Amino acid sequence: MVNVETVKNKIAAAAEKSGRRYDDITVVCATKTRDIDTIAGITQYGFHIAGENKVQELLSKYRPLEGVSWHIIGQLQSNKVKYIIDKVDMVQSLDRLSLAAELQKQCAARGRSIDCLVEVNISGIEGRGGVEPRVTAEFIKSLEEFDRISVKGLMTVLPVCQSKESLVPYCVKMKELFDDIRSRFGGISVLSMGMSDDYECAIENGATMVRLGRALFGERNI
């Protein structure tokens, strides 16, 4: 990891602007293309979550690691759930009932439960994963029938913007939605928003969790 102290300082500064501290922000190390030895080393820097985008890549390098929790942070196909359900502690991209049903089925078969974040398409970009903001509460309400799924909060992928000023409205809209959802449902505490190019703005505007790859590790190993 090449930029840890710089990133930590930026997180602390952004958190302070929102009236919080560095410890109030959870960092997910986005480990796409990173090898298992690199992932095992994140704990020495105070990080404890490895986030993988693709099931195939997760399976190719997975092993239980002391002090490391694995999350799926990319789109998850229902037919892939059975391969990862005993390996990950959270799915951050729950956005449809068919996926919820499969998560329920596979968890029940293994006698376990799974924490999830509901992914929201805050940008409105067609084809991007996530539920529409206006139906988020309705969707979460519909998940109450699945007793093996515990919704812990919301996740979004912010759009690419040319300036911080143009990005802020999306962050603000997502934070407002998060606050509304938290007021309606119990157990909601996570707003996963912000990646390597926009995490400072996301934290300044209320993110409690950020997903960082390149910012921590440098350019990807392709």
C-alpha positions as CSV (number, residue, x, y, z in Angstrom):
1,M,0.0,0.0,0.0
2,V,1.6,3.2,-1.2
3,N,-0.6,6.1,0.0
4,V,-1.9,5.1,3.3
5,E,-0.9,8.1,5.5
6,T,-2.0,10.6,2.8
7,V,-5.4,8.9,2.5
8,K,-5.8,8.7,6.3
9,N,-5.1,12.4,6.6
10,K,-7.5,13.3,3.8
11,I,-10.2,11.1,5.5
12,A,-9.6,12.8,8.8
13,A,-9.8,16.3,7.3
14,A,-13.0,15.5,5.4
15,A,-14.6,13.9,8.4
16,E,-13.7,17.0,10.5
17,K,-15.6,19.2,8.0
18,S,-18.7,17.1,8.6
19,G,-18.3,17.3,12.4
20,R,-16.9,13.8,12.8
21,R,-13.5,12.0,13.3
22,Y,-11.4,9.6,11.3
23,D,-12.7,6.7,13.4
24,D,-16.2,7.5,12.3
25,I,-15.4,6.4,8.8
26,T,-15.0,2.8,7.7
27,V,-12.6,2.0,4.9
28,V,-13.3,-0.8,2.5
29,C,-10.1,-1.8,0.6
30,A,-11.2,-2.4,-2.9
31,T,-9.0,-5.3,-3.8
32,K,-9.7,-5.8,-7.5
33,T,-6.6,-7.2,-9.2
34,R,-4.7,-7.3,-5.8
35,D,-3.2,-10.6,-4.8
36,I,-4.0,-12.5,-1.6
37,D,-0.7,-11.5,0.1
38,T,-1.5,-7.8,-0.5
39,I,-4.9,-8.3,0.9
40,A,-3.6,-10.1,4.0
41,G,-1.4,-7.1,4.7
42,I,-4.2,-4.6,5.0
43,T,-4.5,-5.2,8.7
44,Q,-1.1,-3.8,9.5
45,Y,-2.4,-0.4,8.3
46,G,-5.6,-0.6,10.4
47,F,-7.9,-1.8,7.7
48,H,-10.1,-4.9,8.1
49,I,-12.5,-5.1,5.1
50,A,-11.6,-6.4,1.6
51,G,-14.1,-5.6,-1.1
52,E,-14.3,-7.6,-4.3
53,N,-16.2,-6.6,-7.4
54,K,-16.5,-9.9,-9.2
55,V,-17.4,-13.4,-7.9
56,Q,-14.9,-15.1,-10.2
57,E,-12.0,-13.0,-9.0
58,L,-13.0,-13.5,-5.3
59,L,-13.1,-17.3,-5.8
60,S,-9.8,-17.3,-7.5
61,K,-7.9,-15.9,-4.5
62,Y,-10.2,-16.3,-1.5
63,R,-9.0,-17.8,1.7
64,P,-10.0,-16.9,5.3
65,L,-7.7,-14.2,6.7
66,E,-7.3,-13.3,10.3
67,G,-8.8,-9.9,11.0
68,V,-10.2,-9.5,7.4
69,S,-13.9,-9.4,6.5
70,W,-14.8,-10.0,2.8
71,H,-17.5,-7.9,1.1
72,I,-19.0,-8.1,-2.4
73,I,-19.1,-4.5,-3.6
74,G,-19.9,-5.1,-7.3
75,Q,-23.1,-6.3,-9.0
76,L,-24.0,-9.8,-7.9
77,Q,-25.9,-12.3,-10.2
78,S,-28.4,-14.5,-8.4
79,N,-26.8,-17.6,-9.9
80,K,-23.5,-16.8,-8.3
81,V,-24.8,-16.4,-4.7
82,K,-24.2,-20.1,-3.9
83,Y,-20.5,-19.7,-4.5
84,I,-19.9,-16.8,-2.1
85,I,-22.5,-17.1,0.6
86,D,-20.1,-18.9,2.9
87,K,-17.2,-16.5,2.2
88,V,-18.5,-12.9,2.5
89,D,-19.9,-11.0,5.5
90,M,-21.7,-8.4,3.5
91,V,-23.3,-7.9,0.1
92,Q,-23.2,-4.1,-0.7
93,S,-25.2,-4.3,-4.0
94,L,-28.6,-5.7,-3.1
95,D,-31.0,-4.1,-5.6
96,R,-33.7,-6.6,-6.6
97,L,-36.0,-9.1,-5.0
98,S,-34.8,-12.0,-7.1
99,L,-31.3,-11.5,-5.5
100,A,-32.8,-11.2,-2.1
101,A,-34.7,-14.5,-2.6
102,E,-31.6,-16.3,-3.6
103,L,-29.6,-14.8,-0.6
104,Q,-32.4,-16.0,1.6
105,K,-32.4,-19.5,0.1
106,Q,-28.7,-20.0,0.3
107,C,-28.4,-18.6,3.8
108,A,-31.2,-20.8,5.1
109,A,-29.5,-23.9,3.6
110,R,-26.4,-23.0,5.6
111,G,-28.0,-21.9,8.8
112,R,-26.6,-18.4,8.6
113,S,-27.7,-14.8,7.9
114,I,-26.1,-12.1,5.7
115,D,-25.7,-8.3,6.1
116,C,-26.6,-6.3,3.1
117,L,-26.6,-2.7,1.8
118,V,-29.3,-1.6,-0.6
119,E,-27.7,-0.1,-3.7
120,V,-29.3,3.1,-4.9
121,N,-28.8,4.5,-8.4
122,I,-28.5,8.1,-7.3
123,S,-27.2,9.3,-10.6
124,G,-30.1,8.1,-12.6
125,I,-27.7,6.7,-15.3
126,E,-29.6,4.1,-17.3
127,G,-28.2,0.6,-17.0
128,R,-26.3,1.3,-13.7
129,G,-27.2,-1.0,-10.8
130,G,-29.3,0.1,-8.0
131,V,-32.9,0.9,-7.1
132,E,-34.4,4.3,-7.9
133,P,-34.3,6.7,-4.9
134,R,-38.0,7.2,-4.9
135,V,-38.7,3.5,-4.4
136,T,-35.9,2.8,-1.9
137,A,-38.1,2.8,1.2
138,E,-40.7,0.6,-0.5
139,F,-37.9,-1.9,-1.6
140,I,-36.5,-2.1,1.9
141,K,-40.0,-2.7,3.3
142,S,-40.4,-5.6,0.9
143,L,-37.1,-7.1,2.2
144,E,-38.7,-7.6,5.7
145,E,-40.1,-10.9,4.5
146,F,-36.5,-12.3,4.2
147,D,-35.5,-13.2,7.8
148,R,-32.0,-14.2,6.8
149,I,-31.2,-10.7,5.4
150,S,-30.2,-7.8,7.6
151,V,-30.2,-4.4,5.9
152,K,-27.6,-2.3,7.4
153,G,-27.8,0.8,5.1
154,L,-27.3,2.1,1.6
155,M,-24.6,2.1,-1.0
156,T,-24.2,4.1,-4.2
157,V,-21.7,4.6,-7.0
158,L,-21.4,8.4,-7.6
159,P,-21.3,9.6,-11.2
160,V,-18.1,10.9,-12.7
161,C,-18.2,14.7,-12.5
162,Q,-15.9,17.4,-13.9
163,S,-15.9,19.3,-10.6
164,K,-16.6,18.9,-6.9
165,E,-19.4,21.5,-7.2
166,S,-21.2,19.3,-9.7
167,L,-20.7,16.2,-7.5
168,V,-22.0,17.7,-4.3
169,P,-25.7,17.6,-5.2
170,Y,-25.6,13.8,-5.7
171,C,-23.9,13.4,-2.3
172,V,-26.4,15.6,-0.6
173,K,-29.3,13.8,-2.2
174,M,-27.9,10.5,-1.1
175,K,-27.4,11.7,2.4
176,E,-30.9,13.0,2.6
177,L,-32.2,9.6,1.4
178,F,-30.1,7.8,3.9
179,D,-31.4,10.0,6.8
180,D,-35.0,9.4,5.7
181,I,-34.4,5.6,5.5
182,R,-32.7,5.6,8.9
183,S,-35.7,7.4,10.4
184,R,-38.1,4.7,9.0
185,F,-36.2,1.5,9.6
186,G,-34.2,0.1,12.5
187,G,-30.6,-1.0,12.2
188,I,-29.6,1.4,9.5
189,S,-26.2,2.9,10.1
190,V,-24.1,2.6,6.9
191,L,-23.8,5.0,4.0
192,S,-21.3,3.5,1.6
193,M,-20.5,6.3,-0.8
194,G,-17.2,7.4,-2.3
195,M,-14.3,5.8,-4.1
196,S,-10.8,6.8,-5.0
197,D,-11.7,9.9,-7.0
198,D,-14.5,11.3,-4.9
199,Y,-14.2,9.9,-1.3
200,E,-13.3,13.3,0.3
201,C,-16.4,14.9,-1.1
202,A,-18.5,11.9,-0.1
203,I,-17.2,12.0,3.5
204,E,-17.7,15.8,3.7
205,N,-21.3,15.1,2.8
206,G,-22.1,12.3,5.1
207,A,-20.6,9.0,3.9
208,T,-19.8,6.6,6.8
209,M,-18.0,4.1,4.5
210,V,-15.8,4.5,1.5
211,R,-14.4,2.0,-1.0
212,L,-10.8,2.7,-1.9
213,G,-8.6,0.8,-4.3
214,R,-6.2,3.0,-6.4
215,A,-6.0,5.6,-3.7
216,L,-4.5,3.1,-1.3
217,F,-2.7,0.6,-3.6
218,G,-1.7,2.7,-6.6
219,E,-2.6,1.9,-10.1
220,R,-4.1,-1.5,-10.7
221,N,-2.1,-4.6,-11.7
222,I,-3.7,-5.4,-15.0
